[in-house]
Amino acid sequence: MNRTCKIASVLAMLVALVSFGCNGGPEAQGPPPTRAEAIARIRELGGIMDPEPSIPEEKFQSVDFSGCPVVDADVRFLAVLTELRGINLSDTDITNSGLKHLVSLKKLRGLSLENTSATVEGLLYLKGLPHLSDIDVKGTSIRESDLAKLGVMKSLRMIRPFFDQFRKIWLVGEDLRATEWTTSKDGMLSIRLLGPARELGISESIMILVEMRNNTDKPLDVLRPLGDRFVSRFSMTGPGGPVGGVRALPIYILGSGAFFTLQAREVIRDRRDLAIGAFRSNAPGQYKTVFRYRASPRHHSTAAKERYGKKNIWVGEIQSEALTIIKSIHEGPVKVTTGMFTGR
């Protein structure tokens, strides 16, 4: 909590009790506030406006409430400030109910919700904001597997702390076709491959996504699907037999991001792009890609080190069903289908 907010904290809580009721909820709102009332409330709470207005009519770009005693009912004061482009609500007591008050801020570009009670359902209230591109949800309950639900927020470019996972892996901008799930012998993990459902140009790279699902009712530490490029890999067969050049080049090499704790029934996803030239074959026909996932005892001992903090990762092997790619000799379609080698 910044110093200004500490000074304002006691006074702001007393004002909140008098103005909005003891629960601080958005129900007791009263008439819409004026600009002057909104600016006064920001100052009462210890918020920082940039640039600081000298009169209520002066517009400003952002409000920083980080660490201030802000509750849901306070957020309604921001609704009248339609020029706002950035709002920091980190380390406040706002919930999804408070986010509903931001739907009128059509110029909003950045929003920080770090260490709040906001969930992915709350973010969906903001799907109509045309310029909202950067959201910080560190320290919330939002997980990587929730990102797929945010595909309706077309302007989003960054959700911290997920970075590349958001756009490159979860919001790929493609209709996808998937293989069936393949499950490990112990039944704990399953994997499958996904590829574009549309026909691809002959010169386009082929995006393949590998999904992993925890089938248990408890958290499970795992090596990510493409966590180790030297062990888990793709293989391909074409019209002339095996095709080289398709070893995995993962987003996650063996580092802190190589391991992950899957919550019960959670699904995670990694991405691999296969360049057409990497096939090392110009023959037209079917190219069947299979992925073999392997987590070994070596990974188990590595993950247990203090740097990674995963004491008991899953160990075993799973081989996916085949993703069948149709390669044309002409400047035309490269069609992705699914099947167990014989196609479906």
C-alpha positions as CSV (number, residue, x, y, z in Angstrom):
1,M,0.0,0.0,0.0
2,N,1.5,3.4,-1.0
3,R,1.8,6.1,1.6
4,T,-1.0,8.2,0.3
5,C,-3.4,5.3,0.5
6,K,-2.3,4.5,4.1
7,I,-3.2,8.1,5.1
8,A,-6.5,7.9,3.3
9,S,-7.5,4.5,4.5
10,V,-9.3,5.2,7.7
11,L,-11.2,8.2,6.4
12,A,-12.2,6.4,3.2
13,M,-13.6,3.5,5.1
14,L,-15.7,5.8,7.3
15,V,-17.0,7.6,4.2
16,A,-17.8,4.3,2.5
17,L,-19.8,3.1,5.5
18,V,-21.8,6.3,5.6
19,S,-22.3,6.6,1.8
20,F,-22.8,3.1,0.7
21,G,-23.8,0.9,3.6
22,C,-21.7,-1.4,5.7
23,N,-21.3,-4.0,3.0
24,G,-19.8,-1.5,0.6
25,G,-21.7,-3.2,-2.2
26,P,-22.8,-1.7,-5.4
27,E,-26.5,-2.0,-4.5
28,A,-26.6,1.3,-2.5
29,Q,-25.5,3.5,-5.4
30,G,-27.8,6.5,-5.5
31,P,-27.8,8.9,-8.5
32,P,-24.9,8.8,-10.9
33,P,-22.0,10.9,-9.6
34,T,-20.8,14.1,-11.3
35,R,-17.2,14.6,-12.4
36,A,-16.5,16.8,-9.4
37,E,-17.8,14.1,-7.1
38,A,-15.8,11.4,-8.9
39,I,-12.5,13.4,-8.6
40,A,-13.2,14.1,-4.9
41,R,-13.8,10.4,-4.2
42,I,-10.6,9.5,-5.9
43,R,-8.7,11.9,-3.7
44,E,-10.5,10.6,-0.6
45,L,-9.4,7.1,-1.3
46,G,-5.8,8.2,-2.0
47,G,-5.9,7.5,-5.7
48,I,-3.4,9.2,-8.0
49,M,-4.6,10.9,-11.3
50,D,-2.3,11.5,-14.2
51,P,-2.1,14.3,-15.0
52,E,-3.6,15.7,-11.8
53,P,-6.5,18.0,-12.7
54,S,-6.7,21.4,-11.3
55,I,-10.4,21.8,-12.0
56,P,-13.0,19.1,-12.5
57,E,-13.4,19.9,-16.2
58,E,-9.8,19.0,-16.9
59,K,-9.5,15.5,-18.4
60,F,-6.8,13.0,-17.3
61,Q,-5.6,9.7,-18.7
62,S,-5.3,7.3,-15.8
63,V,-6.1,6.5,-12.1
64,D,-3.8,4.5,-9.8
65,F,-5.7,3.0,-6.9
66,S,-3.0,0.3,-6.1
67,G,-3.2,-0.5,-2.4
68,C,-6.0,1.9,-1.7
69,P,-9.2,0.9,0.3
70,V,-11.3,0.6,-2.8
71,V,-14.5,-1.5,-2.8
72,D,-17.0,-2.3,-5.6
73,A,-19.2,0.7,-4.9
74,D,-16.2,3.1,-5.3
75,V,-15.6,1.9,-8.9
76,R,-18.9,3.4,-10.0
77,F,-17.3,6.9,-9.6
78,L,-15.0,6.0,-12.5
79,A,-17.9,5.5,-14.9
80,V,-18.3,9.2,-15.6
81,L,-14.6,9.6,-16.4
82,T,-15.0,8.3,-20.0
83,E,-11.6,9.6,-21.1
84,L,-9.7,7.1,-18.9
85,R,-7.2,4.9,-20.7
86,G,-5.6,3.2,-17.7
87,I,-6.8,2.0,-14.3
88,N,-4.8,0.3,-11.6
89,L,-6.9,-1.5,-9.0
90,S,-4.1,-3.8,-7.8
91,D,-4.3,-4.8,-4.1
92,T,-7.8,-3.5,-3.6
93,D,-11.0,-5.2,-2.4
94,I,-12.9,-5.1,-5.7
95,T,-14.7,-8.1,-7.0
96,N,-16.5,-9.0,-10.3
97,S,-19.3,-6.7,-9.3
98,G,-17.1,-3.7,-9.3
99,L,-15.9,-4.5,-12.9
100,K,-19.5,-4.0,-14.1
101,H,-19.0,-0.2,-13.5
102,L,-16.3,0.0,-16.1
103,V,-18.4,-1.0,-19.2
104,S,-18.9,2.7,-20.2
105,L,-15.1,3.4,-20.5
106,K,-14.8,2.9,-24.2
107,K,-11.3,4.4,-24.4
108,L,-9.9,2.1,-21.7
109,R,-6.7,0.4,-22.8
110,G,-5.0,-1.0,-19.7
111,L,-6.4,-2.5,-16.5
112,S,-4.5,-3.9,-13.5
113,L,-6.3,-6.3,-11.3
114,E,-3.3,-7.9,-9.5
115,N,-4.0,-9.5,-6.2
116,T,-7.8,-8.9,-6.3
117,S,-10.8,-11.2,-6.3
118,A,-11.6,-10.7,-10.0
119,T,-12.2,-13.9,-12.0
120,V,-12.5,-14.6,-15.7
121,E,-16.3,-14.2,-15.5
122,G,-15.7,-10.6,-14.3
123,L,-13.4,-9.9,-17.2
124,L,-16.1,-11.0,-19.6
125,Y,-18.2,-8.0,-18.4
126,L,-15.7,-5.9,-20.3
127,K,-15.8,-7.7,-23.6
128,G,-17.5,-4.7,-25.2
129,L,-14.6,-2.3,-24.6
130,P,-13.1,-1.8,-28.1
131,H,-9.6,-0.8,-27.0
132,L,-8.9,-2.8,-23.9
133,S,-5.7,-4.6,-24.8
134,D,-3.6,-5.1,-21.7
135,I,-4.8,-6.7,-18.4
136,D,-2.8,-7.8,-15.4
137,V,-4.3,-10.6,-13.4
138,K,-1.2,-11.8,-11.4
139,G,-2.2,-13.0,-7.9
140,T,-5.9,-13.7,-8.9
141,S,-7.6,-17.1,-9.3
142,I,-7.4,-16.9,-13.1
143,R,-5.4,-19.7,-14.6
144,E,-3.9,-20.4,-18.0
145,S,-6.8,-22.8,-18.9
146,D,-9.3,-19.9,-18.4
147,L,-7.7,-18.0,-21.3
148,A,-9.7,-19.8,-23.9
149,K,-12.9,-18.2,-22.5
150,L,-11.5,-14.7,-23.3
151,G,-11.6,-15.2,-27.1
152,V,-14.6,-12.9,-27.3
153,M,-12.4,-10.0,-26.1
154,K,-11.1,-9.2,-29.6
155,S,-8.9,-6.3,-28.7
156,L,-6.9,-8.1,-26.0
157,R,-3.2,-8.5,-26.8
158,M,-1.7,-9.2,-23.4
159,I,-2.8,-10.8,-20.2
160,R,-0.1,-10.8,-17.6
161,P,1.5,-13.0,-16.4
162,F,0.6,-15.4,-19.3
163,F,2.2,-13.4,-22.1
164,D,2.7,-15.7,-25.1
165,Q,0.2,-18.3,-23.9
166,F,-2.7,-15.9,-24.4
167,R,-2.4,-15.0,-28.1
168,K,-0.1,-17.7,-29.6
169,I,-1.5,-20.7,-27.8
170,W,-5.1,-20.1,-26.7
171,L,-6.4,-17.4,-29.1
172,V,-4.9,-18.7,-32.3
173,G,-7.6,-17.1,-34.5
174,E,-8.3,-20.5,-36.2
175,D,-11.2,-23.0,-36.2
176,L,-9.5,-26.1,-34.9
177,R,-10.0,-29.8,-35.6
178,A,-8.8,-32.2,-32.9
179,T,-7.7,-35.8,-32.6
180,E,-9.3,-38.0,-30.0
181,W,-7.7,-38.0,-26.5
182,T,-5.0,-40.6,-25.8
183,T,-4.8,-41.6,-22.2
184,S,-1.8,-42.9,-20.2
185,K,-1.8,-46.5,-18.9
186,D,-2.5,-45.3,-15.3
187,G,-5.4,-43.1,-16.6
188,M,-4.1,-39.9,-15.0
189,L,-3.1,-37.9,-18.1
190,S,-4.4,-37.5,-21.6
191,I,-3.0,-35.7,-24.7
192,R,-4.4,-34.8,-28.1
193,L,-3.3,-32.8,-31.2
194,L,-5.2,-29.9,-32.8
195,G,-4.7,-28.3,-36.2
196,P,-6.4,-25.7,-38.4
197,A,-9.7,-26.9,-39.8
198,R,-9.3,-24.7,-42.9
199,E,-7.3,-25.4,-46.0
200,L,-3.8,-24.0,-45.9
201,G,-1.7,-22.5,-48.7
202,I,1.2,-24.7,-49.7
203,S,3.7,-22.1,-48.4
204,E,2.0,-21.7,-45.0
205,S,3.5,-23.2,-41.8
206,I,1.2,-25.8,-40.2
207,M,0.3,-24.9,-36.6
208,I,0.0,-27.9,-34.3
209,L,-1.3,-27.6,-30.7
210,V,-0.7,-30.2,-28.1
211,E,-3.2,-30.3,-25.3
212,M,-2.7,-32.1,-22.0
213,R,-5.5,-32.9,-19.5
214,N,-5.4,-34.0,-15.9
215,N,-8.0,-36.7,-15.5
216,T,-7.8,-36.9,-11.7
217,D,-9.6,-35.0,-9.0
218,K,-6.4,-33.7,-7.5
219,P,-3.6,-31.3,-8.6
220,L,-0.9,-33.0,-10.6
221,D,2.6,-31.8,-11.3
222,V,3.7,-32.4,-14.9
223,L,6.4,-31.7,-17.5
224,R,4.6,-29.5,-20.1
225,P,3.7,-31.2,-23.4
226,L,6.7,-29.5,-25.1
227,G,8.7,-29.0,-22.0
228,D,11.7,-31.0,-23.2
229,R,12.5,-30.8,-26.9
230,F,15.0,-33.6,-26.7
231,V,12.6,-36.2,-25.3
232,S,9.0,-35.3,-26.3
233,R,8.9,-35.0,-30.1
234,F,6.9,-35.3,-33.3
235,S,7.3,-37.9,-36.0
236,M,5.9,-37.8,-39.5
237,T,5.4,-40.2,-42.4
238,G,4.6,-39.2,-45.9
239,P,4.0,-40.8,-49.3
240,G,7.6,-42.0,-49.5
241,G,7.9,-43.1,-45.8
242,P,9.4,-41.3,-42.8
243,V,9.9,-37.6,-43.1
244,G,12.7,-35.9,-41.2
245,G,13.0,-32.4,-39.8
246,V,10.1,-32.3,-37.4
247,R,11.7,-32.4,-34.0
248,A,9.9,-30.3,-31.5
249,L,11.0,-26.6,-31.1
250,P,9.0,-25.8,-28.1
251,I,8.0,-22.5,-26.5
252,Y,9.1,-24.0,-23.2
253,I,12.6,-25.4,-23.1
254,L,13.8,-27.1,-19.9
255,G,13.6,-24.2,-17.5
256,S,11.2,-22.9,-14.9
257,G,8.4,-22.9,-17.4
258,A,8.9,-26.5,-18.4
259,F,7.0,-27.8,-15.4
260,F,3.4,-27.0,-14.4
261,T,0.8,-27.9,-11.8
262,L,-2.4,-29.1,-13.5
263,Q,-5.4,-28.6,-11.3
264,A,-8.1,-31.2,-11.2
265,R,-9.5,-31.8,-14.8
266,E,-7.5,-28.8,-16.1
267,V,-6.2,-28.6,-19.7
268,I,-3.1,-26.9,-20.8
269,R,-1.8,-26.3,-24.3
270,D,1.6,-25.9,-26.1
271,R,2.2,-24.9,-29.7
272,R,4.5,-26.1,-32.5
273,D,4.7,-24.6,-36.0
274,L,5.9,-26.9,-38.8
275,A,7.3,-25.0,-41.7
276,I,6.5,-26.6,-45.1
277,G,10.2,-26.6,-45.9
278,A,11.0,-28.6,-42.8
279,F,9.1,-31.6,-44.2
280,R,12.1,-32.2,-46.6
281,S,9.7,-33.7,-49.2
282,N,7.9,-32.3,-52.2
283,A,5.7,-35.3,-52.9
284,P,1.9,-34.6,-52.8
285,G,-0.2,-36.8,-50.6
286,Q,-0.9,-37.5,-46.9
287,Y,1.5,-36.6,-44.2
288,K,0.6,-38.1,-40.8
289,T,2.0,-36.4,-37.7
290,V,2.2,-38.2,-34.3
291,F,3.4,-36.8,-31.0
292,R,5.1,-38.9,-28.4
293,Y,5.2,-37.4,-24.9
294,R,7.7,-38.7,-22.4
295,A,8.4,-37.6,-18.8
296,S,11.3,-39.6,-17.4
297,P,12.8,-40.2,-13.9
298,R,15.4,-37.6,-14.9
299,H,12.7,-35.0,-15.3
300,H,11.4,-36.1,-11.9
301,S,14.7,-35.5,-10.2
302,T,15.2,-32.1,-12.0
303,A,11.7,-30.9,-11.1
304,A,12.3,-31.7,-7.4
305,K,15.2,-29.2,-7.2
306,E,14.5,-26.0,-5.3
307,R,14.5,-23.9,-8.4
308,Y,11.4,-25.7,-9.7
309,G,9.7,-26.8,-6.5
310,K,7.8,-29.7,-8.1
311,K,8.4,-32.7,-5.8
312,N,6.4,-35.4,-7.5
313,I,5.9,-34.9,-11.2
314,W,4.1,-37.5,-13.3
315,V,6.4,-40.0,-15.1
316,G,5.4,-42.0,-18.1
317,E,4.8,-42.0,-21.9
318,I,1.8,-41.2,-24.1
319,Q,1.6,-41.3,-27.9
320,S,-1.1,-39.2,-29.6
321,E,-3.3,-40.2,-32.5
322,A,-2.3,-39.0,-35.9
323,L,-3.0,-35.6,-37.3
324,T,-3.2,-36.1,-41.1
325,I,-2.1,-33.3,-43.4
326,I,-3.0,-33.4,-47.1
327,K,-0.2,-31.8,-49.2
328,S,-1.0,-30.6,-52.7
329,I,1.5,-30.4,-55.6
330,H,-0.2,-27.2,-56.7
331,E,-0.2,-23.7,-55.1
332,G,-3.4,-24.8,-53.3
333,P,-4.7,-26.5,-50.2
334,V,-2.9,-28.2,-47.4
335,K,-5.8,-29.8,-45.6
336,V,-5.6,-30.9,-42.0
337,T,-7.7,-33.9,-40.9
338,T,-7.6,-36.2,-38.0
339,G,-7.4,-40.0,-37.6
340,M,-5.5,-42.9,-36.4
341,F,-3.2,-43.2,-39.4
342,T,-6.0,-44.3,-41.8
343,G,-7.9,-41.0,-41.5
344,R,-11.5,-40.3,-40.5
